[in-house]
Amino acid sequence: VRHITGIPHYPTGQAIVERAHKTLKDMLQKQKRGREKDSPQNRLNKALYVLNFLNRMNTEGDTPVAQHFCAGGVER
């Protein structure tokens, strides 16, 4: 059995993966407060929903979903 711990020959890719894991862990810790009764699956689903659909990262106010489905180069 051979275990590979990272993306070979691409340290930037590994850094992106590690940052995504940290972001997800931070969100799970934030949501854990007061929600100890939720199953791990429900907590993960809620954390991913918040990160993918409700998190606003730009100044224009678009969600990541709106940014993804908006045609590139089309002005408002």
KOLTOR-428886 format. One record per atom (N, C-alpha, C, CB): residue number from 1; residue in three letters; atom name; y, x, z. Coordinates in Angstrom, 3 decimals, padded with zeros to 6 digits, always signed. Last residue first. Glycine has a CB too. Layout:
# residues N
@n=NUM res=ALA atom=CA c2=Y c1=X c3=Z
...
***
This chain:
# residues 76
@n=76 res=ARG atom=N c2=+044.294 c1=-023.111 c3=-015.979
@n=76 res=ARG atom=CA c2=+044.440 c1=-024.467 c3=-015.442
@n=76 res=ARG atom=C c2=+045.704 c1=-025.101 c3=-015.919
@n=76 res=ARG atom=CB c2=+044.415 c1=-024.458 c3=-013.935
@n=75 res=GLU atom=N c2=+042.588 c1=-021.329 c3=-018.590
@n=75 res=GLU atom=CA c2=+043.643 c1=-021.486 c3=-017.597
@n=75 res=GLU atom=C c2=+043.734 c1=-022.927 c3=-017.157
@n=75 res=GLU atom=CB c2=+044.986 c1=-021.013 c3=-018.147
@n=74 res=VAL atom=N c2=+039.642 c1=-019.677 c3=-019.133
@n=74 res=VAL atom=CA c2=+040.309 c1=-020.964 c3=-019.293
@n=74 res=VAL atom=C c2=+041.341 c1=-021.103 c3=-018.192
@n=74 res=VAL atom=CB c2=+039.291 c1=-022.144 c3=-019.258
@n=73 res=GLY atom=N c2=+038.248 c1=-017.376 c3=-018.553
@n=73 res=GLY atom=CA c2=+039.387 c1=-017.288 c3=-019.449
@n=73 res=GLY atom=C c2=+040.112 c1=-018.595 c3=-019.678
@n=73 res=GLY atom=CB c2=+038.948 c1=-016.757 c3=-020.739
@n=72 res=GLY atom=N c2=+035.116 c1=-018.951 c3=-018.093
@n=72 res=GLY atom=CA c2=+035.933 c1=-017.746 c3=-017.986
@n=72 res=GLY atom=C c2=+037.057 c1=-017.750 c3=-019.003
@n=72 res=GLY atom=CB c2=+035.075 c1=-016.504 c3=-018.166
@n=71 res=ALA atom=N c2=+034.789 c1=-022.187 c3=-016.800
@n=71 res=ALA atom=CA c2=+034.663 c1=-021.315 c3=-017.969
@n=71 res=ALA atom=C c2=+035.606 c1=-020.130 c3=-017.821
@n=71 res=ALA atom=CB c2=+034.964 c1=-022.092 c3=-019.280
@n=70 res=CYS atom=N c2=+033.335 c1=-022.712 c3=-013.660
@n=70 res=CYS atom=CA c2=+034.556 c1=-022.733 c3=-014.461
@n=70 res=CYS atom=C c2=+034.385 c1=-021.758 c3=-015.622
@n=70 res=CYS atom=CB c2=+035.811 c1=-022.366 c3=-013.598
@n=69 res=PHE atom=N c2=+031.143 c1=-022.260 c3=-012.106
@n=69 res=PHE atom=CA c2=+030.987 c1=-023.178 c3=-013.225
@n=69 res=PHE atom=C c2=+032.235 c1=-023.297 c3=-014.090
@n=69 res=PHE atom=CB c2=+030.608 c1=-024.526 c3=-012.715
@n=68 res=HIS atom=N c2=+032.111 c1=-020.398 c3=-010.193
@n=68 res=HIS atom=CA c2=+030.928 c1=-020.100 c3=-010.997
@n=68 res=HIS atom=C c2=+030.869 c1=-020.971 c3=-012.251
@n=68 res=HIS atom=CB c2=+029.662 c1=-020.297 c3=-010.166
@n=67 res=GLN atom=N c2=+034.254 c1=-021.691 c3=-008.975
@n=67 res=GLN atom=CA c2=+034.486 c1=-020.449 c3=-009.710
@n=67 res=GLN atom=C c2=+033.330 c1=-020.159 c3=-010.657
@n=67 res=GLN atom=CB c2=+034.682 c1=-019.278 c3=-008.740
@n=66 res=ALA atom=N c2=+032.890 c1=-023.780 c3=-007.740
@n=66 res=ALA atom=CA c2=+033.876 c1=-024.082 c3=-008.778
@n=66 res=ALA atom=C c2=+034.174 c1=-022.842 c3=-009.616
@n=66 res=ALA atom=CB c2=+035.173 c1=-024.622 c3=-008.150
@n=65 res=VAL atom=N c2=+031.362 c1=-022.269 c3=-005.927
@n=65 res=VAL atom=CA c2=+030.691 c1=-023.094 c3=-006.935
@n=65 res=VAL atom=C c2=+031.647 c1=-023.419 c3=-008.077
@n=65 res=VAL atom=CB c2=+030.152 c1=-024.395 c3=-006.304
@n=64 res=PRO atom=N c2=+033.281 c1=-021.081 c3=-004.251
@n=64 res=PRO atom=CA c2=+032.452 c1=-020.242 c3=-005.117
@n=64 res=PRO atom=C c2=+031.746 c1=-021.038 c3=-006.214
@n=64 res=PRO atom=CB c2=+031.425 c1=-019.509 c3=-004.286
@n=63 res=THR atom=N c2=+036.281 c1=-023.118 c3=-004.522
@n=63 res=THR atom=CA c2=+035.042 c1=-022.740 c3=-003.852
@n=63 res=THR atom=C c2=+034.252 c1=-021.820 c3=-004.778
@n=63 res=THR atom=CB c2=+034.203 c1=-024.000 c3=-003.460
@n=62 res=ASP atom=N c2=+039.714 c1=-022.287 c3=-004.797
@n=62 res=ASP atom=CA c2=+038.463 c1=-022.700 c3=-005.430
@n=62 res=ASP atom=C c2=+037.278 c1=-022.265 c3=-004.583
@n=62 res=ASP atom=CB c2=+038.349 c1=-022.116 c3=-006.851
@n=61 res=GLY atom=N c2=+042.091 c1=-021.333 c3=-003.775
@n=61 res=GLY atom=CA c2=+041.448 c1=-022.446 c3=-003.105
@n=61 res=GLY atom=C c2=+040.181 c1=-022.948 c3=-003.758
@n=61 res=GLY atom=CB c2=+042.388 c1=-023.546 c3=-003.006
@n=60 res=GLU atom=N c2=+043.442 c1=-019.106 c3=-004.556
@n=60 res=GLU atom=CA c2=+043.670 c1=-020.321 c3=-005.331
@n=60 res=GLU atom=C c2=+042.995 c1=-021.539 c3=-004.718
@n=60 res=GLU atom=CB c2=+043.182 c1=-020.130 c3=-006.742
@n=59 res=THR atom=N c2=+042.604 c1=-016.936 c3=-003.122
@n=59 res=THR atom=CA c2=+043.874 c1=-017.547 c3=-002.736
@n=59 res=THR atom=C c2=+044.145 c1=-018.846 c3=-003.481
@n=59 res=THR atom=CB c2=+045.005 c1=-016.579 c3=-002.980
@n=58 res=ASN atom=N c2=+039.082 c1=-017.004 c3=-002.201
@n=58 res=ASN atom=CA c2=+040.226 c1=-016.578 c3=-003.002
@n=58 res=ASN atom=C c2=+041.475 c1=-017.348 c3=-002.601
@n=58 res=ASN atom=CB c2=+039.941 c1=-016.770 c3=-004.497
@n=57 res=MET atom=N c2=+037.028 c1=-018.002 c3=-000.630
@n=57 res=MET atom=CA c2=+037.298 c1=-016.568 c3=-000.576
@n=57 res=MET atom=C c2=+038.519 c1=-016.151 c3=-001.382
@n=57 res=MET atom=CB c2=+036.104 c1=-015.814 c3=-001.064
@n=56 res=ARG atom=N c2=+035.732 c1=-020.443 c3=+001.273
@n=56 res=ARG atom=CA c2=+036.817 c1=-020.212 c3=+000.314
@n=56 res=ARG atom=C c2=+037.258 c1=-018.764 c3=+000.426
@n=56 res=ARG atom=CB c2=+038.019 c1=-021.181 c3=+000.565
@n=55 res=ASN atom=N c2=+032.668 c1=-021.985 c3=+001.678
@n=55 res=ASN atom=CA c2=+033.427 c1=-020.773 c3=+001.961
@n=55 res=ASN atom=C c2=+034.479 c1=-020.559 c3=+000.881
@n=55 res=ASN atom=CB c2=+032.489 c1=-019.548 c3=+002.057
@n=54 res=LEU atom=N c2=+031.091 c1=-024.064 c3=+000.844
@n=54 res=LEU atom=CA c2=+032.280 c1=-024.367 c3=+001.633
@n=54 res=LEU atom=C c2=+033.174 c1=-023.165 c3=+001.886
@n=54 res=LEU atom=CB c2=+031.875 c1=-024.953 c3=+002.937
@n=53 res=PHE atom=N c2=+028.923 c1=-023.102 c3=-000.704
@n=53 res=PHE atom=CA c2=+029.704 c1=-024.247 c3=-001.155
@n=53 res=PHE atom=C c2=+031.012 c1=-024.456 c3=-000.409
@n=53 res=PHE atom=CB c2=+028.887 c1=-025.468 c3=-001.038
@n=52 res=ASN atom=N c2=+027.691 c1=-020.783 c3=+000.342
@n=52 res=ASN atom=CA c2=+027.721 c1=-021.017 c3=-001.102
@n=52 res=ASN atom=C c2=+028.689 c1=-022.103 c3=-001.545
@n=52 res=ASN atom=CB c2=+026.361 c1=-021.370 c3=-001.568
@n=51 res=LEU atom=N c2=+027.991 c1=-020.840 c3=+003.139
@n=51 res=LEU atom=CA c2=+028.363 c1=-019.642 c3=+002.389
@n=51 res=LEU atom=C c2=+028.525 c1=-019.925 c3=+000.899
@n=51 res=LEU atom=CB c2=+027.324 c1=-018.556 c3=+002.595
@n=50 res=VAL atom=N c2=+027.023 c1=-023.424 c3=+003.742
@n=50 res=VAL atom=CA c2=+028.398 c1=-023.042 c3=+004.076
@n=50 res=VAL atom=C c2=+028.837 c1=-021.847 c3=+003.243
@n=50 res=VAL atom=CB c2=+028.523 c1=-022.717 c3=+005.576
@n=49 res=TYR atom=N c2=+024.375 c1=-023.188 c3=+002.813
@n=49 res=TYR atom=CA c2=+025.269 c1=-024.211 c3=+002.263
@n=49 res=TYR atom=C c2=+026.722 c1=-023.830 c3=+002.516
@n=49 res=TYR atom=CB c2=+024.963 c1=-025.595 c3=+002.879
@n=48 res=LEU atom=N c2=+023.387 c1=-021.166 c3=+004.456
@n=48 res=LEU atom=CA c2=+023.496 c1=-020.925 c3=+003.020
@n=48 res=LEU atom=C c2=+024.412 c1=-021.941 c3=+002.352
@n=48 res=LEU atom=CB c2=+022.119 c1=-020.962 c3=+002.373
@n=47 res=ALA atom=N c2=+023.495 c1=-022.539 c3=+006.926
@n=47 res=ALA atom=CA c2=+024.250 c1=-021.297 c3=+006.733
@n=47 res=ALA atom=C c2=+024.441 c1=-021.008 c3=+005.244
@n=47 res=ALA atom=CB c2=+023.531 c1=-020.114 c3=+007.418
@n=46 res=LYS atom=N c2=+021.730 c1=-024.684 c3=+006.463
@n=46 res=LYS atom=CA c2=+023.144 c1=-024.946 c3=+006.753
@n=46 res=LYS atom=C c2=+023.997 c1=-023.710 c3=+006.522
@n=46 res=LYS atom=CB c2=+023.312 c1=-025.428 c3=+008.191
@n=45 res=ASN atom=N c2=+019.300 c1=-023.276 c3=+006.058
@n=45 res=ASN atom=CA c2=+019.842 c1=-024.165 c3=+005.024
@n=45 res=ASN atom=C c2=+021.329 c1=-024.415 c3=+005.230
@n=45 res=ASN atom=CB c2=+019.089 c1=-025.496 c3=+005.017
@n=44 res=LEU atom=N c2=+019.027 c1=-022.006 c3=+008.559
@n=44 res=LEU atom=CA c2=+019.188 c1=-021.213 c3=+007.347
@n=44 res=LEU atom=C c2=+019.787 c1=-022.054 c3=+006.225
@n=44 res=LEU atom=CB c2=+017.843 c1=-020.625 c3=+006.909
@n=43 res=ARG atom=N c2=+018.708 c1=-024.252 c3=+010.220
@n=43 res=ARG atom=CA c2=+019.829 c1=-023.341 c3=+010.442
@n=43 res=ARG atom=C c2=+020.100 c1=-022.498 c3=+009.201
@n=43 res=ARG atom=CB c2=+019.550 c1=-022.434 c3=+011.646
@n=42 res=ASN atom=N c2=+016.332 c1=-025.318 c3=+009.157
@n=42 res=ASN atom=CA c2=+017.573 c1=-026.090 c3=+009.094
@n=42 res=ASN atom=C c2=+018.790 c1=-025.203 c3=+009.281
@n=42 res=ASN atom=CB c2=+017.567 c1=-027.187 c3=+010.147
@n=41 res=GLN atom=N c2=+014.559 c1=-023.187 c3=+009.775
@n=41 res=GLN atom=CA c2=+014.769 c1=-023.597 c3=+008.380
@n=41 res=GLN atom=C c2=+016.064 c1=-024.389 c3=+008.232
@n=41 res=GLN atom=CB c2=+013.580 c1=-024.437 c3=+007.881
@n=40 res=PRO atom=N c2=+014.579 c1=-023.111 c3=+012.578
@n=40 res=PRO atom=CA c2=+015.121 c1=-021.978 c3=+011.815
@n=40 res=PRO atom=C c2=+015.396 c1=-022.338 c3=+010.354
@n=40 res=PRO atom=CB c2=+014.157 c1=-020.801 c3=+011.876
@n=39 res=SER atom=N c2=+015.690 c1=-026.332 c3=+013.832
@n=39 res=SER atom=CA c2=+014.633 c1=-025.415 c3=+013.396
@n=39 res=SER atom=C c2=+015.272 c1=-024.242 c3=+012.640
@n=39 res=SER atom=CB c2=+013.582 c1=-026.155 c3=+012.493
@n=38 res=ASP atom=N c2=+017.893 c1=-026.958 c3=+016.583
@n=38 res=ASP atom=CA c2=+017.594 c1=-026.984 c3=+015.151
@n=38 res=ASP atom=C c2=+016.485 c1=-025.985 c3=+014.822
@n=38 res=ASP atom=CB c2=+018.861 c1=-026.670 c3=+014.325
@n=37 res=LYS atom=N c2=+018.470 c1=-026.380 c3=+019.202
@n=37 res=LYS atom=CA c2=+017.373 c1=-027.318 c3=+018.940
@n=37 res=LYS atom=C c2=+017.014 c1=-027.407 c3=+017.460
@n=37 res=LYS atom=CB c2=+017.740 c1=-028.693 c3=+019.452
@n=36 res=GLU atom=N c2=+020.704 c1=-024.820 c3=+019.381
@n=36 res=GLU atom=CA c2=+019.416 c1=-024.181 c3=+019.648
@n=36 res=GLU atom=C c2=+018.235 c1=-025.082 c3=+019.305
@n=36 res=GLU atom=CB c2=+019.336 c1=-023.772 c3=+021.100
@n=35 res=ARG atom=N c2=+023.433 c1=-025.159 c3=+018.856
@n=35 res=ARG atom=CA c2=+022.436 c1=-025.713 c3=+017.935
@n=35 res=ARG atom=C c2=+021.065 c1=-025.101 c3=+018.153
@n=35 res=ARG atom=CB c2=+022.869 c1=-025.498 c3=+016.496
@n=34 res=GLY atom=N c2=+025.338 c1=-023.839 c3=+020.335
@n=34 res=GLY atom=CA c2=+025.211 c1=-025.284 c3=+020.492
@n=34 res=GLY atom=C c2=+024.142 c1=-025.924 c3=+019.632
@n=34 res=GLY atom=CB c2=+026.500 c1=-025.919 c3=+020.194
@n=33 res=ARG atom=N c2=+025.496 c1=-021.291 c3=+018.116
@n=33 res=ARG atom=CA c2=+026.148 c1=-021.824 c3=+019.310
@n=33 res=ARG atom=C c2=+026.039 c1=-023.346 c3=+019.343
@n=33 res=ARG atom=CB c2=+027.627 c1=-021.392 c3=+019.358
@n=32 res=LYS atom=N c2=+024.625 c1=-020.724 c3=+015.569
@n=32 res=LYS atom=CA c2=+023.629 c1=-020.844 c3=+016.637
@n=32 res=LYS atom=C c2=+024.224 c1=-021.479 c3=+017.890
@n=32 res=LYS atom=CB c2=+023.049 c1=-019.472 c3=+016.976
@n=31 res=GLN atom=N c2=+026.613 c1=-020.210 c3=+013.805
@n=31 res=GLN atom=CA c2=+026.086 c1=-021.569 c3=+013.838
@n=31 res=GLN atom=C c2=+025.096 c1=-021.783 c3=+014.971
@n=31 res=GLN atom=CB c2=+025.429 c1=-021.897 c3=+012.526
@n=30 res=LYS atom=N c2=+027.039 c1=-017.488 c3=+014.227
@n=30 res=LYS atom=CA c2=+028.131 c1=-018.438 c3=+014.460
@n=30 res=LYS atom=C c2=+027.594 c1=-019.854 c3=+014.612
@n=30 res=LYS atom=CB c2=+029.150 c1=-018.382 c3=+013.311
@n=29 res=GLN atom=N c2=+024.552 c1=-016.466 c3=+013.419
@n=29 res=GLN atom=CA c2=+024.986 c1=-016.308 c3=+014.810
@n=29 res=GLN atom=C c2=+026.104 c1=-017.287 c3=+015.146
@n=29 res=GLN atom=CB c2=+025.453 c1=-014.869 c3=+015.068
@n=28 res=LEU atom=N c2=+024.612 c1=-017.103 c3=+010.694
@n=28 res=LEU atom=CA c2=+023.580 c1=-017.697 c3=+011.551
@n=28 res=LEU atom=C c2=+023.961 c1=-017.582 c3=+013.024
@n=28 res=LEU atom=CB c2=+022.221 c1=-017.019 c3=+011.303
@n=27 res=MET atom=N c2=+026.723 c1=-015.452 c3=+009.894
@n=27 res=MET atom=CA c2=+026.864 c1=-016.903 c3=+009.788
@n=27 res=MET atom=C c2=+025.828 c1=-017.605 c3=+010.660
@n=27 res=MET atom=CB c2=+026.722 c1=-017.356 c3=+008.322
@n=26 res=ASP atom=N c2=+025.565 c1=-012.926 c3=+010.342
@n=26 res=ASP atom=CA c2=+026.783 c1=-013.316 c3=+011.063
@n=26 res=ASP atom=C c2=+026.967 c1=-014.830 c3=+011.043
@n=26 res=ASP atom=CB c2=+028.017 c1=-012.627 c3=+010.450
@n=25 res=LYS atom=N c2=+023.445 c1=-013.024 c3=+008.503
@n=25 res=LYS atom=CA c2=+023.165 c1=-012.920 c3=+009.938
@n=25 res=LYS atom=C c2=+024.373 c1=-013.333 c3=+010.766
@n=25 res=LYS atom=CB c2=+022.747 c1=-011.492 c3=+010.300
@n=24 res=LEU atom=N c2=+024.930 c1=-013.105 c3=+006.094
@n=24 res=LEU atom=CA c2=+024.053 c1=-014.215 c3=+006.457
@n=24 res=LEU atom=C c2=+023.736 c1=-014.197 c3=+007.946
@n=24 res=LEU atom=CB c2=+022.758 c1=-014.162 c3=+005.644
@n=23 res=THR atom=N c2=+026.216 c1=-010.606 c3=+006.216
@n=23 res=THR atom=CA c2=+027.004 c1=-011.835 c3=+006.132
@n=23 res=THR atom=C c2=+026.174 c1=-013.038 c3=+006.555
@n=23 res=THR atom=CB c2=+027.538 c1=-012.037 c3=+004.710
@n=22 res=LYS atom=N c2=+023.981 c1=-008.901 c3=+006.202
@n=22 res=LYS atom=CA c2=+024.893 c1=-008.913 c3=+007.351
@n=22 res=LYS atom=C c2=+025.713 c1=-010.201 c3=+007.372
@n=22 res=LYS atom=CB c2=+025.830 c1=-007.687 c3=+007.313
@n=21 res=HIS atom=N c2=+022.918 c1=-009.444 c3=+003.662
@n=21 res=HIS atom=CA c2=+022.122 c1=-009.710 c3=+004.867
@n=21 res=HIS atom=C c2=+023.010 c1=-009.799 c3=+006.098
@n=21 res=HIS atom=CB c2=+021.062 c1=-008.618 c3=+005.064
@n=20 res=ALA atom=N c2=+025.039 c1=-008.536 c3=+002.075
@n=20 res=ALA atom=CA c2=+024.653 c1=-009.945 c3=+002.018
@n=20 res=ALA atom=C c2=+023.827 c1=-010.325 c3=+003.245
@n=20 res=ALA atom=CB c2=+023.860 c1=-010.238 c3=+000.730
@n=19 res=ARG atom=N c2=+024.946 c1=-005.821 c3=+002.708
@n=19 res=ARG atom=CA c2=+026.139 c1=-006.597 c3=+003.060
@n=19 res=ARG atom=C c2=+025.825 c1=-008.092 c3=+003.044
@n=19 res=ARG atom=CB c2=+027.301 c1=-006.282 c3=+002.087
@n=18 res=GLU atom=N c2=+022.471 c1=-005.127 c3=+001.597
@n=18 res=GLU atom=CA c2=+022.671 c1=-005.008 c3=+003.043
@n=18 res=GLU atom=C c2=+023.885 c1=-005.804 c3=+003.502
@n=18 res=GLU atom=CB c2=+022.831 c1=-003.539 c3=+003.440
@n=17 res=VAL atom=N c2=+023.034 c1=-005.574 c3=-001.128
@n=17 res=VAL atom=CA c2=+021.979 c1=-006.336 c3=-000.455
@n=17 res=VAL atom=C c2=+022.175 c1=-006.301 c3=+001.055
@n=17 res=VAL atom=CB c2=+020.590 c1=-005.783 c3=-000.824
@n=16 res=ILE atom=N c2=+025.013 c1=-003.644 c3=-001.529
@n=16 res=ILE atom=CA c2=+025.318 c1=-005.059 c3=-001.760
@n=16 res=ILE atom=C c2=+024.304 c1=-005.939 c3=-001.040
@n=16 res=ILE atom=CB c2=+025.327 c1=-005.378 c3=-003.273
@n=15 res=ALA atom=N c2=+023.576 c1=-001.313 c3=-001.041
@n=15 res=ALA atom=CA c2=+024.707 c1=-001.653 c3=-000.174
@n=15 res=ALA atom=C c2=+025.080 c1=-003.125 c3=-000.320
@n=15 res=ALA atom=CB c2=+025.921 c1=-000.767 c3=-000.500
@n=14 res=GLN atom=N c2=+021.810 c1=-001.353 c3=-003.182
@n=14 res=GLN atom=CA c2=+021.280 c1=-001.481 c3=-001.826
@n=14 res=GLN atom=C c2=+022.387 c1=-001.866 c3=-000.854
@n=14 res=GLN atom=CB c2=+020.611 c1=-000.170 c3=-001.380
@n=13 res=GLY atom=N c2=+023.644 c1=-000.932 c3=-005.238
@n=13 res=GLY atom=CA c2=+022.884 c1=-002.179 c3=-005.180
@n=13 res=GLY atom=C c2=+022.304 c1=-002.417 c3=-003.804
@n=13 res=GLY atom=CB c2=+021.773 c1=-002.168 c3=-006.208
@n=12 res=THR atom=N c2=+024.429 c1=+001.664 c3=-004.665
@n=12 res=THR atom=CA c2=+025.412 c1=+000.586 c3=-004.589
@n=12 res=THR atom=C c2=+024.720 c1=-000.764 c3=-004.498
@n=12 res=THR atom=CB c2=+026.349 c1=+000.620 c3=-005.802
@n=11 res=PRO atom=N c2=+022.176 c1=+003.241 c3=-005.173
@n=11 res=PRO atom=CA c2=+022.596 c1=+003.012 c3=-003.788
@n=11 res=PRO atom=C c2=+023.627 c1=+001.898 c3=-003.644
@n=11 res=PRO atom=CB c2=+023.157 c1=+004.281 c3=-003.214
@n=10 res=TYR atom=N c2=+019.872 c1=+003.486 c3=-007.181
@n=10 res=TYR atom=CA c2=+021.052 c1=+002.620 c3=-007.256
@n=10 res=TYR atom=C c2=+021.530 c1=+002.289 c3=-005.841
@n=10 res=TYR atom=CB c2=+020.736 c1=+001.313 c3=-008.051
@n=9 res=HIS atom=N c2=+017.374 c1=+004.659 c3=-007.113
@n=9 res=HIS atom=CA c2=+018.389 c1=+005.247 c3=-007.985
@n=9 res=HIS atom=C c2=+019.637 c1=+004.377 c3=-008.119
@n=9 res=HIS atom=CB c2=+017.802 c1=+005.496 c3=-009.351
@n=8 res=PRO atom=N c2=+015.664 c1=+001.738 c3=-005.998
@n=8 res=PRO atom=CA c2=+015.633 c1=+003.146 c3=-006.384
@n=8 res=PRO atom=C c2=+016.761 c1=+003.517 c3=-007.346
@n=8 res=PRO atom=CB c2=+014.301 c1=+003.474 c3=-007.015
@n=7 res=ILE atom=N c2=+016.589 c1=-000.165 c3=-003.370
@n=7 res=ILE atom=CA c2=+016.635 c1=-000.190 c3=-004.822
@n=7 res=ILE atom=C c2=+016.687 c1=+001.264 c3=-005.293
@n=7 res=ILE atom=CB c2=+017.872 c1=-001.022 c3=-005.352
@n=6 res=GLY atom=N c2=+014.289 c1=+000.160 c3=-000.584
@n=6 res=GLY atom=CA c2=+015.583 c1=-000.039 c3=-001.223
@n=6 res=GLY atom=C c2=+015.457 c1=-000.094 c3=-002.723
@n=6 res=GLY atom=CB c2=+016.539 c1=+001.056 c3=-000.830
@n=5 res=THR atom=N c2=+011.764 c1=+000.574 c3=+000.383
@n=5 res=THR atom=CA c2=+012.771 c1=+000.024 c3=+001.293
@n=5 res=THR atom=C c2=+014.107 c1=-000.235 c3=+000.631
@n=5 res=THR atom=CB c2=+012.971 c1=+000.949 c3=+002.444
@n=4 res=ILE atom=N c2=+008.504 c1=-000.032 c3=-000.511
@n=4 res=ILE atom=CA c2=+009.794 c1=+000.438 c3=-001.015
@n=4 res=ILE atom=C c2=+010.880 c1=-000.234 c3=-000.188
@n=4 res=ILE atom=CB c2=+009.968 c1=+000.128 c3=-002.550
@n=3 res=HIS atom=N c2=+005.319 c1=+000.904 c3=+000.292
@n=3 res=HIS atom=CA c2=+006.444 c1=+000.097 c3=+000.753
@n=3 res=HIS atom=C c2=+007.743 c1=+000.718 c3=+000.257
@n=3 res=HIS atom=CB c2=+006.448 c1=-000.024 c3=+002.301
@n=2 res=ARG atom=N c2=+002.115 c1=+000.617 c3=-000.909
@n=2 res=ARG atom=CA c2=+003.353 c1=+001.384 c3=-001.015
@n=2 res=ARG atom=C c2=+004.517 c1=+000.469 c3=-000.664
@n=2 res=ARG atom=CB c2=+003.528 c1=+001.989 c3=-002.444
@n=1 res=VAL atom=N c2=-001.175 c1=+000.853 c3=+000.000
@n=1 res=VAL atom=CA c2=+000.000 c1=+000.000 c3=+000.000
@n=1 res=VAL atom=C c2=+001.226 c1=+000.890 c3=+000.000
@n=1 res=VAL atom=CB c2=+000.005 c1=-000.965 c3=+001.218
***
